[in-house]
Amino acid sequence: MVDRHGPTRRQLLRTGAGALGAAAIGAPLLAGCSPGGGSGGRIDLDFWHLLSGGDGIKMADLIDAANAQSETYSVKPTVLAWGAPYYTKLAMASAGGRAPDVAIMHASRLPGYAPGGLLDPWDIELLAEVGVTEERFPGPIWQQGTSDGSLYSIALDAHPFLMMYNPEICDRAGVLGSDGQIAEITSPDDFIEVASAIQGVTGVHGLSYGYLGDGAQMWRLWYTLYRQHGAEMVLTGDHAEYELDAAVSALEFMQQLLDDTICSSSSDYANAVAEFAGGSDSGLFFTGVWELPTMIDAGIPLDASTIPTLFGTDAAYGDSHAFVLPHQDNPDPEARRASYQFVSDLLGSSFRWAEAGHIPAFLPITESPEYSELVPQAHYAGAADILNYDPEAWFSGSGSNFQEYFAEYVQGVLLAGNDAAAGFEAFMRRVDALIRQPNPVAGSGGSS
């Protein structure tokens, strides 16, 4: 129990650090002696995010639980439309002095925001006081939050593109290992053989993959396969650097899959979801972790893994929902401290976020015994160590137009069998034009 005068906020932050060390799974970490909901003396925090659907419901639950147990803050969430509307409003709020105390953004969008002064850096020492330190995150995920030597975002999760599968169909096709999980696949030919065996069972398709009119879906699979070649893409200087042979190889493999036997040649995302969720017309599904609740609700036999390493290098496309401090000219020190505690509490309760399919970025959660028993999530947790974000540029990242530009040049390659090299090089000429344009929000925020 606290004394009648109450602890200082500095003491509350230190208490939070100890609680994080205990790694209490599934609940906010700064629990007082009373629920604290609606109690006086707490600091109101404005929190913006773009999470909707099942993710939005789960986030609302996490916020409600954190508010109920905190004696420090009361979080008021604002939910804005996903994509360009959200990021435009976030930039305008930061530039115009109307920024929220804390917000969620995709980690891949950081290169377009931090250098322009639209975000304030996190104080490493204050983070340590609430138990948020670099060693408690996978290295690539923590590093993605840095810019010019400062930390600007703290990942809540990793949400990779992966492969779900129906173990009953896969068992009938003879492609499961002795552990009941899909057997190792190590080459494009192996994958074609497995998918063909599964199609022999379903009589419809082996794989569900929807891409029509959806640049994000095309990019997620292509970039996974491209990075599996060990190839890189650098979007700096006067023009992009990339490896054309790897780019073409990845696209040609995607063409090979889309033969109306292994996979529909003209399926959109909604049709692919429905096909796999039906439980009988395919046995594999390329999708994001966010579809896990959909498939659980469908009641089909289900497991999942990273997309098999087909070209020699372990790699998965993905992104992270990450906490940021939108720029404020004169931030309230007490509100800032409370924001740190709020972020700490949500990280500590992110086992609940894992239930929605995401991989928590906070290692005390994913390394816990409870998480190892969470299936299928535990079977693809290793994707956090091989995650590949969009190549860094002010114009790339989730919710940007970058992936839609990819669709403009690649959809014909996949749908009509157009030349892969010609389509990809046309896309890269568009990218080169973007590289030569200045970041439109650079310098629009305050100094950080």
N, C-alpha and C positions, 0 to 999 in steps of 0.2 A: 504493500500500500504506500502511496505517496503521502507526504505530510500535508497539513491543511493549507500551507502556503503554495504547494505545488512545486514541481521541479522547474528549473530553468530550461529553456529550449536546448541549450548546450548539453544539459544533463540528459534530456530526452534523446538527443542525437547519439550520445554515448550509450544510452540504454539500448537503442536500436542496434548499434554495432554488436553488442553482446548477444542480442537475440538472434541476429543473423548468424553469428558463430554457432549457435545451437541448431541452426537450419531447421526451424520448425516448419514442417511440410504442411501446405494447404491452408494456412491462415495468415493474415497480416501480422506483423511481428511486434508492433508496439502496442500491446494490449494493456489498457488501464484496468482499474478495479471496477469501473462501471462502463456500460456500452459507449457512452460519450455522444451518441447520436443526438444532435440538436442542442447539446450543452453549450453554455456561453463560454467566451474566452478563447475559442478556437479560431484559427486563421482561415478565412475563406480563400480557396485556391481555384482559379479558373484553369480548366484542363480541356484542351481541344484534341479530338481524335477523329479518324475517318473510318472507324470500324463499324460495319453494319452486319445485318443478318445474324448468324450464330455467333460470330466473333463479337458483334456489338452487344449481344445479350450477355455473353461471358464477361466482357469488360465491365458492363454495368454491375454485374454481380461482384466482381473484384472491387470496384469502387465502393459499392455499398458496404461490403464487409470491412474495407479499410476505414471508411468513415465511422462505422459503428464501434470500432475498437480504438480509434485515435483520440487522444486528448489534445493533440497539437493542431490538427487541420480539419477542415470540412471542404471536400472537393466538389466543385460544381462542374460537371462535364458538359461540353458542347460538342455535338456530333455533326460534322459537315460532310457533304457529298464526296465520295471517293474520287481520286484522280485530280485532273487539272483544276477544278473548282476549289478543292481543298488547298492545294499548294499556292494558288493565286491569292486566296484570302489570307493564308498564313504569311506570305511575303508582304502583303499590303499592311497587315496588322503590325508586323515587326518594323516596317519602314515608317509607319504612321503613328507609332507610339501607343498602339492599342493592343499590344500583344498579350496573350494569356500567360499565366505563370509557368505553365509546362504544357508540352504538346507531344503528340506522337507523329513521327514522320518515318518514311522508309529510309533505311540507312543508305540506300543507293542514291538518294536525292541530296545527300550531304554536300557533294562537290559544287552544287549549284547554289547553296545557301550559306554555308559557313564563310567562304572567301568574300562574299558580298556584305558581310556584317549583319546578316539577318538572324544569326544565332549568337548567343553568349556561350562561352566555354564553361564547362563544369570545373569546379574547384576540386582538385584531386584530394586535398587534405580533408575537406568536408565530406567528400564521398567515403573516404576511409573511415571517418567517424561513424558512419551509418553502415559500415561493413561492405561497401561496394568498392572492390579493388580489382586490379587487372588480372590477378591470378585466379580469380573466381569466374572467369569467362574464357571460352576458347579463343586462342590467339588471333585467328583471322577475323573473328567477330568483333573483338575489342579494337583491333587496329582499324577496322572499317569506320569506327566512330571518331577517328582522329583526322585533323587537318592542320598542316603547318605546325606540328608539334603540340597542339592542344587537343583536348578531348571535347567533342561537341555533341556526341550522341552516345546513349547507353542502350544497348540492345535488350529488349524484352525477350526476343525469340529469334529463332531461325525458321523460315518457312520455305523449305526447298521444293523443287519439282522432283517428283519421285514416281515409283511404280507400285501401284496397288495390284493385288492379284487375288483370285478366288481359289483357295487351296483345294476345294473339292474338285473343281474342274481341272486344276493342275495335277492333282493326284491321278485322276482318270487318264490324263494325257501322259503320265509317267515322267513328269518333270520336277517332282519334289525330291529333296534329299532325305537322308535318314532322320534328320531333325524335324521333318515336317514342313520346312521352309523351302522355297524354290531353290533348285540346285544352281550352283555357280554358273554364270554365263560370262564368257571372257572374250568373245569376238562377235562381229556382225553376223557371221555365218551361224554361230551358236544361237544367237537370238532368233534368226529367221527359222532355224530348225525347231526351237522351242515354241515359237508363236505358231508355226505350221502344225505342230502336234496338237496344240490347244485348239486351233481351228478345226482340226479333225474331230474333236469332241463336240464342240459347240455347233458345228455345221454352218455358222454364220461368219464370225471373225475370231481371230486369236487375240487381237489388241483393239482397245477403244482409245482413240485419240482424235479430239476435235480441234480443228484449226481454222475453219473457213471464216473469213472476215474477222479474225482475231489475231492481231499482231503479237500480243503477249504470248499466246500459246505457241505460235511459230518460233518466236525468239527463245522461249524457255527450253524447248527441246533442242533447237539448233545450237544454242550457246553451250548447253550441257555437252553435246557431242563434239563441238569444236574444242572446248577446253579439255575433253578427254584425249584429244590428239596431242596435248601438251602445248597447244598453240595459244598465243596471247593476242590481245587487241589493245592498242594504245591510241587514245584519242586526244593527243596534245600536239603542239607545234602547228605547222601549216597543213598537215595532212595526216590521215590515219595510218597506223602501222598494223599490218595483219598478215596472216599466212594463207594465201589463196588456195593452196592445195588442200589444207585442212578444212577450209570453209566449203569447198566444193565437195570433198569427201563426205562431210556431214550432211549436206543437202542431198546428195545422191543416195545416201542411205535412207533418208526420210522418203525420197521418191520410191525407193524399193519397198518400203513398208506399206505405202499407200496404193496397193494393187487390187483393192476390193475383195481380197481374200484374207490376207493377214489383217488388214485394216481398211476401213472405208476410205475411198479416195476423196470424198467430198462431205465429210461430217463436220458440223459445227460443234462447239463445246457442249451445248445443252444436249444434243443427240448422243454424244459420247458418254456423258454422265448417265443419261437414261439407259443406254445400252448396257453399261457395266452394272448399274444398280438393279437391272432386271434379273441378274443372277444366272442367265443361261446363254446369252448370245456372245459373250466374250469372257476371257479369263484373265486378261491383263488390262491395265488402265494407266496411261500417262497423265498425271494430274498434279495438283499441289496438295499439300497437307491439309489445306482448308476444306477439302471435300470429305475428310474422314467422318465428321458427324453425319453427312448425307448418307454415306454408305452404312454406317452403324444403324441409322434410322431405317434403312432399307431392309435390314435384317439378313443380308447375304453373308455367306462365309467370306471372311476377309483377313488378309494379311498385307504387309507392305514392306518394301525395301527401297534402298537407293536404286536409281536406274543403273543397270549393270555396267561395269567398266568394259566398253567394247573396243576402245582404241588405245589402251595401254596406260592411261593416266586416270586415277580416281578423281572425279569431278562431278559436282552437282550444281546446277543453277539454283539460286535462291536469293532471298532478301531478308531483312529483319525489320520488324516494327521496333522503333527505337525512341527513347525519351530525349527530348531536346528542350533547351531553354530559349524560347524566342526572344529576340533582342528587346531589352527595355533600357531606356536612357537612364532612369533612376530607379532601379529595382529596390523594393522594400526588403531589407536584410532579413526580417523575420519571415516574410513570405518565401524568400529564397531558401532559407533553412528548412522551412516546412515542406517545400517542394522536394528537397533532398530526401526527407524522411518518407514522403509519399512514394517516391520512386523505389526506395529501399523496401518498403512494405509490399509493393506490388511484385517486385522481384522475388521476395521471400514467399509469396503466395502463388507463384506461377506454376505450381503443380496443377492448379485448376486450369490454367491456360493450356497446359499440355493435354488436358482432357479434350480440348477442341482440336487437337492434331498438331499444334505448333511444338517445336522443340524449344524448351526454355533455354535462354542463353546463360542463365545463372547456374553454374556447375553444382553448387550444393543441392539443387533440385535433381538434375539429370544423373548425378552420381549417387543418389539415394537408393536404398533398397526398394522403396515404394515405386520409384520410377522404373526400375528394372523389371517389375512385375506388370507394368502397363503395356499391354499388347494391343495393336501392333506398334505403338509409338516407340517402344524400346528397340524395335528391330530396325528402325531407320534413324536412330539418334546420331549415328556416326556421320550423317550428312553434314552436321554442324562443323565437322573438322575439314570438310572438302568443299565448303560453300564457295561459290563464285558469284559475286555481285556483278551488275552491269559494269562494263569498262567506264572509268571515271571521266565525266565531262559535265559541263553545266546543263546540257540538254538531255542527258540519259537518265535512267532510273525508272522505277515503278511509277505509273501514273503520268509519265511524260509522253510526248508524241514520238519519241525515238523508236519504240517498238512498232508503232503504227506505220512509220516510214519503212521499217523492215518488211511489213506485210505488203506494202505497195509494190515492192520489187520481187518478193519471194513467193507470194501466193500463186503467181502464174507458173513458177517452177514446180510447185507441189501439185497444183490442180490440173495444169495443162501439159506438164512435162517439158516446159521451156528449159533452155540451156542454163544449167546451174551457175556456171562461171559468169555468163553474161548478166544474169539477174543479180548475182551478188556484187559484181563490180559496179553495176548501176546504183545499187544501194550505197556503196562506199563513196561514190562520187557525191551523192546527196550528203553523206556524213562529212566529207571534206568541206563542203560549202558551209555546214553548220559550225565546224571547227573554226573557220575563219571569221565567224560572226562573234561579237563580244557578248558576254553574259549580260542579258538585259537587266538583271537585278544587282549586278556588281556595284557596290558602293552606295546602294539605295538605303541600306540600313545604317545604324550608328557604328562607331568603332567598337571593337570588342577586345 
